[in-house]
Amino acid sequence: MMMTKLYSGLLTLGLILVLCIQSNPALASTKWSELSSKQQELLAPLKNDWNSMTNAQQERWLKVGRKYENEPEERQAIMRERVSTWSGLSPREKAAARENYKALREKRQGERNSSWNSYQSLDQKQREEFKAKNNKPSLN
């Protein structure tokens, strides 16, 4: 009986902690005014929705914004166009785009696995020939 009460109390405490953490998303949110001018330039189409985004959503867009700051002007123009297009999508269209991206990423992973398995099936001589044909300079 004592163990049941202890277990129940610990479970309740754990649930309370989880709820407290989840119910306080505003503490870590980023205000629009805290974004750099370049980030605001890129994310301007999202400005009206910014405060209603979750912290995770804001962080994903901030990551894109940080990348944007270091891109050449041509790439920045493409990124601005894509953010503008994304902001104009309906929730249903955004969900479909996410699913398509996920499926494509999984397909690419499958292709990588297939290529790796093919490489693994080569004998040592064939591997050396493959390496010689596909030799790319190292990043170091």
DOFIDREN-111748 format. One record per residue: residue in three letters; y, x, z of N, C-alpha, C, O in turn. Coordinates in pm, 1 decimal, decimal comma, m for minus. Layout:
<volos>
[ALA; [Y; X; Z]; [Y; X; Z]; [Y; X; Z]; [Y; X; Z]]
...
</volos>
This chain:
<volos>
[MET; [m119,0; 83,1; 0,0]; [0,0; 0,0; 0,0]; [125,0; 87,3; 0,0]; [220,6; 59,0; m72,2]]
[MET; [124,7; 192,1; 79,9]; [238,7; 282,5; 89,2]; [262,6; 351,8; m44,3]; [377,5; 367,0; m85,8]]
[MET; [156,2; 394,2; m112,3]; [169,0; 460,9; m242,0]; [225,1; 365,6; m347,3]; [302,0; 406,4; m434,4]]
[THR; [186,6; 239,5; m338,8]; [236,5; 141,0; m433,9]; [386,9; 124,1; m418,4]; [459,1; 116,6; m517,8]]
[LYS; [434,9; 117,9; m293,5]; [578,4; 104,9; m268,8]; [652,7; 229,5; m316,2]; [759,8; 219,9; m376,1]]
[LEU; [595,8; 345,1; m289,2]; [657,5; 470,3; m331,4]; [665,3; 476,2; m484,2]; [769,3; 510,0; m540,6]]
[TYR; [555,1; 443,2; m549,7]; [551,1; 443,3; m696,2]; [652,5; 344,0; m752,2]; [725,1; 374,4; m846,8]]
[SER; [656,5; 225,4; m692,7]; [749,8; 122,2; m737,5]; [894,0; 167,8; m718,5]; [978,7; 145,5; m805,0]]
[GLY; [921,3; 231,4; m605,7]; [1056,9; 280,8; m579,1]; [1097,4; 389,3; m677,0]; [1210,3; 389,1; m726,1]]
[LEU; [1007,4; 481,8; m706,2]; [1037,3; 588,4; m802,2]; [1058,8; 532,5; m942,5]; [1148,1; 576,5; m1014,8]]
[LEU; [977,1; 436,5; m979,7]; [991,2; 373,9; m1110,5]; [1126,3; 303,4; m1121,9]; [1194,1; 314,1; m1224,1]]
[THR; [1164,4; 232,3; m1017,8]; [1293,4; 163,2; m1016,0]; [1408,1; 263,0; m1025,8]; [1502,6; 242,9; m1102,1]]
[LEU; [1399,4; 370,2; m948,5]; [1502,3; 473,8; m952,6]; [1513,7; 534,1; m1092,8]; [1624,2; 555,5; m1142,7]]
[GLY; [1400,2; 561,1; m1155,2]; [1400,7; 615,5; m1291,5]; [1467,2; 521,3; m1389,8]; [1546,4; 564,0; m1473,7]]
[LEU; [1435,2; 393,4; m1379,6]; [1495,9; 294,4; m1469,0]; [1646,3; 285,3; m1447,7]; [1722,0; 273,5; m1544,1]]
[ILE; [1689,8; 290,7; m1323,2]; [1833,4; 284,9; m1294,1]; [1904,0; 405,1; m1355,4]; [2010,9; 390,6; m1414,6]]
[LEU; [1844,9; 523,8; m1341,6]; [1905,1; 643,7; m1400,6]; [1916,3; 632,4; m1551,6]; [2019,4; 666,9; m1609,2]]
[VAL; [1811,0; 584,3; m1615,6]; [1814,0; 568,1; m1761,1]; [1922,4; 469,7; m1801,6]; [1997,5; 495,3; m1895,7]]
[LEU; [1930,9; 358,7; m1732,2]; [2032,7; 258,7; m1764,8]; [2173,3; 312,6; m1742,7]; [2263,1; 283,9; m1821,8]]
[CYS; [2193,9; 389,1; m1638,0]; [2325,8; 447,3; m1612,9]; [2364,9; 543,1; m1724,1]; [2479,1; 542,7; m1769,9]]
[ILE; [2272,3; 623,1; m1766,3]; [2300,9; 720,0; m1872,5]; [2331,4; 647,5; m2002,3]; [2425,4; 683,9; m2072,9]]
[GLN; [2252,5; 544,6; m2034,9]; [2271,5; 473,5; m2160,7]; [2394,5; 383,6; m2158,6]; [2452,8; 357,8; m2263,9]]
[SER; [2434,8; 336,1; m2043,4]; [2545,1; 240,5; m2038,5]; [2681,0; 307,6; m2035,0]; [2782,5; 238,2; m2028,8]]
[ASN; [2686,9; 439,4; m2038,8]; [2813,9; 507,6; m2028,6]; [2840,3; 596,5; m2150,0]; [2867,6; 715,5; m2134,0]]
[PRO; [2832,6; 540,7; m2271,2]; [2850,2; 623,5; m2389,4]; [2993,4; 668,1; m2411,8]; [3016,7; 763,1; m2486,5]]
[ALA; [3090,3; 602,0; m2349,2]; [3230,1; 634,1; m2375,0]; [3271,8; 767,5; m2314,0]; [3371,5; 825,9; m2356,5]]
[LEU; [3198,4; 816,0; m2216,6]; [3239,8; 938,4; m2149,3]; [3247,0; 1058,2; m2243,3]; [3336,0; 1142,1; m2229,5]]
[ALA; [3155,7; 1067,1; m2337,4]; [3150,9; 1184,3; m2423,7]; [3206,9; 1156,6; m2563,1]; [3201,7; 1244,1; m2649,5]]
[SER; [3260,3; 1036,9; m2586,5]; [3308,2; 1004,6; m2720,6]; [3433,4; 1085,1; m2755,1]; [3510,4; 1124,6; m2667,6]]
[THR; [3451,0; 1107,7; m2882,1]; [3564,7; 1184,7; m2931,5]; [3670,1; 1088,5; m2983,4]; [3640,1; 1001,0; m3064,7]]
[LYS; [3791,1; 1103,7; m2937,8]; [3901,2; 1020,1; m2985,6]; [3943,3; 1067,4; m3123,8]; [3934,6; 1185,9; m3155,7]]
[TRP; [3988,6; 973,7; m3204,8]; [4033,1; 1006,1; m3339,8]; [4140,8; 1115,7; m3336,8]; [4141,1; 1205,6; m3420,8]]
[SER; [4229,8; 1107,0; m3241,2]; [4340,0; 1203,1; m3232,6]; [4291,9; 1344,6; m3201,0]; [4366,4; 1440,5; m3220,9]]
[GLU; [4169,3; 1359,0; m3152,2]; [4114,0; 1490,0; m3120,3]; [4054,0; 1560,0; m3242,0]; [4021,4; 1678,6; m3235,5]]
[LEU; [4039,3; 1487,8; m3352,1]; [3984,9; 1547,2; m3473,9]; [4089,8; 1637,1; m3537,9]; [4209,8; 1611,8; m3527,4]]
[SER; [4043,4; 1741,6; m3603,9]; [4136,7; 1828,2; m3676,4]; [4194,3; 1751,1; m3794,5]; [4141,0; 1647,1; m3833,4]]
[SER; [4301,7; 1801,5; m3850,8]; [4363,2; 1732,8; m3964,8]; [4266,4; 1726,4; m4082,9]; [4263,7; 1627,0; m4155,4]]
[LYS; [4187,5; 1831,3; m4102,5]; [4089,0; 1831,8; m4211,6]; [3979,9; 1728,0; m4187,2]; [3937,4; 1659,0; m4279,8]]
[GLN; [3934,6; 1717,4; m4061,7]; [3833,6; 1617,3; m4029,8]; [3889,0; 1476,9; m4050,2]; [3819,9; 1389,8; m4103,0]]
[GLN; [4013,5; 1454,8; m4008,5]; [4075,1; 1323,5; m4029,2]; [4089,6; 1293,6; m4178,1]; [4071,6; 1179,6; m4220,9]]
[GLU; [4121,8; 1395,1; m4256,1]; [4133,8; 1377,9; m4401,5]; [4001,8; 1329,4; m4460,5]; [3999,0; 1234,7; m4539,1]]
[LEU; [3891,9; 1395,3; m4421,8]; [3760,5; 1358,6; m4473,5]; [3716,2; 1222,0; m4423,2]; [3666,5; 1139,5; m4500,0]]
[LEU; [3734,4; 1199,2; m4296,0]; [3679,7; 1079,4; m4231,6]; [3776,0; 960,9; m4231,1]; [3747,8; 859,3; m4167,5]]
[ALA; [3887,4; 971,6; m4299,7]; [3988,2; 864,4; m4302,7]; [3928,4; 726,3; m4333,6]; [3968,4; 628,3; m4270,8]]
[PRO; [3833,7; 715,4; m4428,6]; [3776,7; 582,5; m4454,5]; [3702,0; 522,8; m4334,3]; [3675,8; 402,6; m4330,8]]
[LEU; [3668,0; 607,1; m4236,2]; [3594,3; 560,3; m4118,6]; [3683,7; 536,2; m3997,3]; [3635,1; 497,8; m3890,9]]
[LYS; [3812,7; 558,2; m4012,9]; [3905,2; 553,2; m3898,7]; [3896,8; 421,6; m3822,5]; [3891,8; 422,5; m3699,5]]
[ASN; [3895,3; 309,2; m3892,1]; [3893,6; 179,0; m3824,8]; [3764,0; 154,2; m3748,1]; [3762,2; 76,3; m3652,8]]
[ASP; [3656,1; 219,8; m3788,9]; [3526,7; 201,9; m3723,6]; [3498,7; 310,1; m3619,4]; [3401,1; 300,3; m3545,0]]
[TRP; [3583,0; 412,9; m3613,1]; [3554,5; 531,3; m3530,9]; [3526,2; 496,2; m3384,5]; [3427,9; 544,1; m3328,0]]
[ASN; [3609,4; 414,9; m3323,4]; [3593,5; 384,8; m3180,6]; [3472,6; 297,3; m3150,9]; [3427,6; 291,9; m3036,4]]
[SER; [3419,3; 229,1; m3250,8]; [3301,6; 145,6; m3227,6]; [3171,4; 220,1; m3256,8]; [3063,1; 165,2; m3236,9]]
[MET; [3181,2; 344,6; m3303,8]; [3061,0; 423,9; m3331,3]; [3001,3; 475,9; m3201,4]; [3071,7; 498,6; m3103,0]]
[THR; [2870,6; 494,0; m3203,5]; [2804,5; 556,8; m3089,3]; [2837,7; 705,6; m3089,5]; [2884,5; 759,8; m3189,6]]
[ASN; [2813,1; 770,1; m2977,2]; [2836,0; 913,9; m2969,7]; [2754,1; 988,7; m3073,7]; [2802,3; 1083,8; m3135,2]]
[ALA; [2630,4; 945,6; m3093,1]; [2543,4; 1011,7; m3190,8]; [2601,4; 997,5; m3332,0]; [2600,2; 1093,3; m3409,3]]
[GLN; [2651,5; 879,9; m3365,2]; [2711,8; 860,2; m3497,6]; [2835,0; 948,2; m3513,0]; [2852,5; 1014,5; m3615,2]]
[GLN; [2920,3; 948,5; m3411,1]; [3039,9; 1032,4; m3417,6]; [3002,0; 1179,2; m3433,7]; [3063,7; 1251,1; m3512,3]]
[GLU; [2902,2; 1223,3; m3360,6]; [2862,9; 1364,5; m3367,4]; [2810,7; 1400,7; m3505,7]; [2836,9; 1510,4; m3554,9]]
[ARG; [2736,8; 1309,2; m3569,2]; [2688,5; 1336,5; m3706,1]; [2806,3; 1350,8; m3801,5]; [2806,9; 1439,9; m3886,4]]
[TRP; [2906,1; 1263,6; m3788,4]; [3022,8; 1273,0; m3875,7]; [3105,7; 1396,4; m3842,8]; [3161,9; 1458,0; m3933,3]]
[LEU; [3114,5; 1433,5; m3716,6]; [3188,3; 1554,6; m3679,4]; [3120,9; 1678,6; m3737,4]; [3187,6; 1773,9; m3777,8]]
[LYS; [2988,9; 1675,9; m3740,8]; [2914,3; 1788,2; m3800,8]; [2949,5; 1799,8; m3948,9]; [2970,8; 1909,9; m3999,5]]
[VAL; [2955,6; 1687,6; m4017,3]; [2996,5; 1687,6; m4158,1]; [3139,8; 1737,8; m4170,2]; [3172,0; 1815,4; m4260,2]]
[GLY; [3226,0; 1692,7; m4078,3]; [3366,2; 1734,9; m4079,1]; [3383,2; 1884,2; m4057,2]; [3468,9; 1947,2; m4119,3]]
[ARG; [3301,9; 1941,0; m3969,2]; [3309,8; 2086,4; m3946,7]; [3267,0; 2162,7; m4071,0]; [3324,8; 2266,1; m4104,3]]
[LYS; [3165,5; 2111,4; m4139,2]; [3120,0; 2175,8; m4263,2]; [3229,1; 2165,4; m4370,1]; [3255,0; 2260,4; m4443,9]]
[TYR; [3292,0; 2048,8; m4376,7]; [3396,4; 2020,7; m4475,4]; [3509,2; 2122,1; m4468,0]; [3561,1; 2165,8; m4570,7]]
[GLU; [3546,9; 2159,2; m4347,2]; [3660,9; 2249,7; m4328,1]; [3642,0; 2384,0; m4398,1]; [3740,0; 2448,7; m4435,1]]
[ASN; [3518,1; 2426,0; m4416,4]; [3490,2; 2556,9; m4474,6]; [3446,4; 2552,6; m4620,4]; [3411,3; 2655,5; m4678,1]]
[GLU; [3448,4; 2436,1; m4678,5]; [3404,1; 2421,0; m4817,5]; [3520,2; 2445,2; m4914,6]; [3636,3; 2424,9; m4879,2]]
[PRO; [3488,1; 2489,0; m5038,1]; [3592,9; 2501,8; m5139,9]; [3649,5; 2363,8; m5176,0]; [3584,8; 2261,8; m5152,4]]
[GLU; [3768,0; 2361,6; m5232,0]; [3837,4; 2235,6; m5261,7]; [3753,0; 2141,6; m5348,5]; [3753,6; 2020,6; m5325,9]]
[GLU; [3680,9; 2194,9; m5446,6]; [3599,7; 2108,7; m5534,7]; [3493,2; 2034,8; m5453,8]; [3470,0; 1915,6; m5473,6]]
[ARG; [3429,2; 2107,3; m5363,0]; [3325,1; 2048,3; m5278,9]; [3387,3; 1949,0; m5181,0]; [3327,4; 1845,4; m5152,1]]
[GLN; [3506,0; 1979,0; m5129,9]; [3575,0; 1886,0; m5039,1]; [3603,2; 1754,1; m5110,2]; [3588,8; 1647,2; m5050,9]]
[ALA; [3643,3; 1761,4; m5237,1]; [3671,7; 1638,5; m5312,5]; [3545,5; 1553,1; m5325,2]; [3551,0; 1430,9; m5311,3]]
[ILE; [3432,3; 1617,7; m5351,4]; [3305,1; 1545,2; m5362,0]; [3270,3; 1481,3; m5228,2]; [3227,6; 1366,0; m5222,4]]
[MET; [3288,9; 1557,4; m5120,7]; [3257,1; 1504,7; m4987,1]; [3346,0; 1385,9; m4952,6]; [3297,8; 1287,2; m4896,9]]
[ARG; [3476,7; 1393,8; m4985,1]; [3567,9; 1281,1; m4958,1]; [3522,1; 1156,6; m5034,7]; [3523,1; 1045,8; m4981,0]]
[GLU; [3482,7; 1175,9; m5158,5]; [3435,8; 1063,0; m5240,4]; [3310,3; 999,8; m5179,7]; [3297,5; 877,4; m5176,4]]
[ARG; [3219,3; 1082,4; m5132,6]; [3095,0; 1029,6; m5075,7]; [3118,9; 955,6; m4944,5]; [3055,6; 853,2; m4919,1]]
[VAL; [3209,6; 1006,2; m4860,8]; [3241,3; 936,2; m4735,8]; [3307,0; 802,6; m4767,7]; [3278,0; 701,5; m4703,7]]
[SER; [3395,1; 802,5; m4866,6]; [3461,2; 679,1; m4906,9]; [3358,8; 576,7; m4957,0]; [3365,1; 458,8; m4922,2]]
[THR; [3266,2; 623,0; m5037,9]; [3160,8; 533,8; m5088,9]; [3077,1; 480,1; m4973,7]; [3048,4; 360,6; m4967,4]]
[TRP; [3037,6; 569,7; m4881,6]; [2955,6; 528,2; m4767,5]; [3027,2; 422,3; m4683,7]; [2966,0; 324,4; m4640,8]]
[SER; [3154,6; 442,2; m4661,1]; [3228,8; 348,5; m4575,9]; [3238,5; 209,6; m4638,9]; [3256,6; 110,0; m4568,8]]
[GLY; [3226,5; 203,9; m4770,4]; [3234,1; 75,5; m4839,2]; [3102,2; 0,4; m4847,0]; [3098,6; m113,8; m4892,8]]
[LEU; [2994,3; 62,9; m4803,1]; [2863,8; m2,6; m4808,3]; [2848,8; m103,8; m4696,0]; [2905,3; m87,6; m4587,8]]
[SER; [2772,9; m206,7; m4723,0]; [2741,5; m305,7; m4619,0]; [2636,1; m245,5; m4526,1]; [2570,9; m147,6; m4562,5]]
[PRO; [2618,7; m302,2; m4407,4]; [2513,8; m252,3; m4317,4]; [2375,4; m253,4; m4383,2]; [2295,3; m162,7; m4360,5]]
[ARG; [2348,1; m352,9; m4462,5]; [2218,3; m360,9; m4531,6]; [2204,8; m247,0; m4633,1]; [2098,9; m185,0; m4643,5]]
[GLU; [2311,6; m219,8; m4707,1]; [2307,9; m110,7; m4805,3]; [2294,2; 25,9; m4736,3]; [2225,2; 114,8; m4786,2]]
[LYS; [2360,4; 41,0; m4621,8]; [2348,2; 166,8; m4546,4]; [2205,3; 185,4; m4497,1]; [2150,7; 295,6; m4503,5]]
[ALA; [2144,9; 77,9; m4448,0]; [2006,0; 86,2; m4401,0]; [1912,6; 123,2; m4516,0]; [1820,9; 203,4; m4498,6]]
[ALA; [1936,0; 64,8; m4632,8]; [1852,7; 97,1; m4748,7]; [1871,3; 243,1; m4789,9]; [1774,8; 310,5; m4826,0]]
[ALA; [1993,8; 291,1; m4784,6]; [2020,6; 430,7; m4819,8]; [1950,7; 524,4; m4721,5]; [1895,2; 626,7; m4761,7]]
[ARG; [1953,5; 489,8; m4593,3]; [1885,1; 572,8; m4493,0]; [1734,8; 576,9; m4519,0]; [1672,2; 682,5; m4509,4]]
[GLU; [1677,8; 462,0; m4551,8]; [1534,2; 456,2; m4580,0]; [1499,5; 538,2; m4704,6]; [1398,9; 609,1; m4707,0]]
[ASN; [1583,0; 528,0; m4807,0]; [1558,8; 606,4; m4928,4]; [1565,8; 756,1; m4898,7]; [1483,6; 833,2; m4948,1]]
[TYR; [1663,6; 797,0; m4818,2]; [1677,0; 937,6; m4781,8]; [1554,6; 985,3; m4703,9]; [1501,3; 1093,3; m4729,6]]
[LYS; [1511,4; 903,9; m4609,4]; [1395,0; 939,1; m4528,1]; [1271,1; 953,5; m4616,4]; [1193,8; 1047,9; m4600,2]]
[ALA; [1252,3; 860,6; m4709,3]; [1136,1; 867,1; m4798,9]; [1142,8; 991,6; m4886,9]; [1041,3; 1057,7; m4908,9]]
[LEU; [1261,0; 1023,5; m4936,7]; [1277,0; 1142,0; m5020,6]; [1249,9; 1269,4; m4940,9]; [1184,3; 1361,0; m4990,6]]
[ARG; [1299,5; 1275,6; m4819,2]; [1277,2; 1392,7; m4733,9]; [1127,8; 1410,8; m4705,5]; [1077,0; 1522,9; m4708,1]]
[GLU; [1057,7; 1299,8; m4678,3]; [913,3; 1307,2; m4652,6]; [838,0; 1349,3; m4778,2]; [740,0; 1423,4; m4770,4]]
[LYS; [883,5; 1302,4; m4893,3]; [819,4; 1340,6; m5019,1]; [836,7; 1490,5; m5042,4]; [742,5; 1559,6; m5081,1]]
[ARG; [957,7; 1539,5; m5018,6]; [983,3; 1683,0; m5036,0]; [895,4; 1765,0; m4942,5]; [844,7; 1870,6; m4980,3]]
[GLN; [877,6; 1715,0; m4818,7]; [791,8; 1785,3; m4723,3]; [648,6; 1788,7; m4775,7]; [580,2; 1890,4; m4763,9]]
[GLY; [603,9; 1678,8; m4832,8]; [470,0; 1673,8; m4890,8]; [453,9; 1772,2; m5005,3]; [350,6; 1837,7; m5018,7]]
[GLU; [558,4; 1781,8; m5088,3]; [554,4; 1878,5; m5198,6]; [550,5; 2021,3; m5146,2]; [479,3; 2105,6; m5200,8]]
[ARG; [626,2; 2048,9; m5041,4]; [623,2; 2183,6; m4981,3]; [484,7; 2214,1; m4926,4]; [432,5; 2324,1; m4945,0]]
[ASN; [425,6; 2116,5; m4858,7]; [291,2; 2136,8; m4804,5]; [191,7; 2162,4; m4916,2]; [104,8; 2248,8; m4904,0]]
[SER; [204,2; 2087,9; m5024,6]; [114,6; 2105,5; m5138,5]; [130,3; 2244,8; m5198,6]; [31,2; 2310,8; m5229,9]]
[SER; [255,0; 2289,5; m5214,8]; [280,2; 2422,8; m5269,2]; [223,2; 2530,7; m5178,0]; [162,8; 2627,2; m5224,9]]
[TRP; [242,4; 2513,8; m5048,8]; [191,2; 2611,8; m4952,7]; [38,7; 2616,6; m4957,5]; [m20,9; 2724,3; m4954,7]]
[ASN; [m23,7; 2499,7; m4964,7]; [m170,2; 2495,5; m4972,5]; [m219,7; 2562,6; m5100,1]; [m321,6; 2631,7; m5099,0]]
[SER; [m148,0; 2542,2; m5209,5]; [m185,4; 2608,3; m5335,1]; [m174,5; 2758,9; m5321,2]; [m262,8; 2832,3; m5365,6]]
[TYR; [m66,7; 2805,1; m5260,0]; [m48,1; 2948,8; m5239,9]; [m159,1; 3004,9; m5150,4]; [m212,2; 3112,8; m5176,7]]
[GLN; [m192,9; 2932,1; m5046,3]; [m296,9; 2978,1; m4954,1]; [m432,5; 2991,2; m5022,6]; [m515,3; 3072,5; m4981,6]]
[SER; [m455,3; 2911,8; m5126,2]; [m585,3; 2916,9; m5194,9]; [m595,6; 3034,8; m5292,6]; [m703,7; 3062,9; m5344,3]]
[LEU; [m483,7; 3103,8; m5318,1]; [m487,1; 3219,8; m5407,8]; [m555,6; 3337,2; m5338,7]; [m546,6; 3354,6; m5217,2]]
[ASP; [m624,9; 3417,7; m5420,7]; [m680,8; 3540,7; m5362,3]; [m569,2; 3644,4; m5352,2]; [m458,5; 3621,3; m5400,8]]
[GLN; [m597,7; 3758,2; m5289,4]; [m495,1; 3857,9; m5260,5]; [m426,0; 3907,1; m5387,2]; [m304,0; 3922,9; m5388,5]]
[LYS; [m501,7; 3931,2; m5493,0]; [m443,8; 3980,7; m5619,0]; [m348,1; 3877,4; m5678,1]; [m239,1; 3912,1; m5723,6]]
[GLN; [m388,7; 3751,4; m5677,3]; [m303,5; 3644,6; m5730,9]; [m175,7; 3629,5; m5647,4]; [m68,6; 3602,4; m5701,5]]
[ARG; [m187,7; 3646,9; m5517,2]; [m69,3; 3640,0; m5431,4]; [28,5; 3751,5; m5464,8]; [149,2; 3728,6; m5472,9]]
[GLU; [m23,4; 3871,7; m5484,2]; [62,8; 3985,1; m5519,1]; [133,0; 3959,9; m5652,6]; [251,7; 3989,2; m5666,5]]
[GLU; [60,2; 3905,5; m5751,1]; [120,2; 3873,4; m5881,2]; [228,6; 3766,4; m5864,5]; [335,3; 3774,7; m5925,3]]
[PHE; [200,0; 3667,5; m5782,4]; [296,7; 3561,4; m5757,7]; [423,2; 3618,0; m5694,1]; [534,6; 3585,2; m5734,9]]
[LYS; [404,5; 3703,4; m5593,7]; [519,0; 3764,9; m5526,3]; [601,1; 3848,4; m5623,1]; [724,1; 3846,1; m5618,3]]
[ALA; [534,3; 3922,1; m5710,9]; [605,6; 4006,9; m5806,8]; [688,0; 3921,8; m5903,5]; [800,7; 3958,2; m5937,0]]
[LYS; [633,7; 3810,7; m5947,8]; [705,1; 3721,6; m6041,4]; [821,5; 3649,9; m5975,1]; [925,3; 3627,3; m6037,3]]
[ASN; [803,9; 3614,8; m5850,3]; [901,6; 3530,8; m5780,0]; [979,8; 3607,3; m5674,8]; [1033,5; 3548,2; m5581,1]]
[ASN; [986,2; 3737,2; m5690,1]; [1054,0; 3820,0; m5590,2]; [1203,5; 3787,2; m5588,9]; [1273,0; 3796,5; m5690,1]]
[LYS; [1249,1; 3748,8; m5471,2]; [1391,9; 3719,2; m5452,4]; [1444,9; 3817,8; m5350,8]; [1374,2; 3854,1; m5256,8]]
[PRO; [1569,5; 3862,1; m5368,5]; [1624,9; 3955,8; m5270,0]; [1630,5; 3890,4; m5132,5]; [1654,1; 3770,3; m5119,5]]
[SER; [1608,1; 3972,1; m5031,0]; [1612,6; 3919,5; m4894,5]; [1756,2; 3890,1; m4854,1]; [1850,2; 3941,8; m4914,4]]
[LEU; [1772,6; 3808,1; m4753,4]; [1905,7; 3770,1; m4705,4]; [1965,4; 3876,9; m4615,0]; [2083,4; 3868,8; m4581,0]]
[ASN; [1888,3; 3975,2; m4575,7]; [1937,8; 4079,4; m4483,2]; [2022,8; 4180,0; m4552,5]; [2071,9; 4273,5; m4489,1]]
</volos>
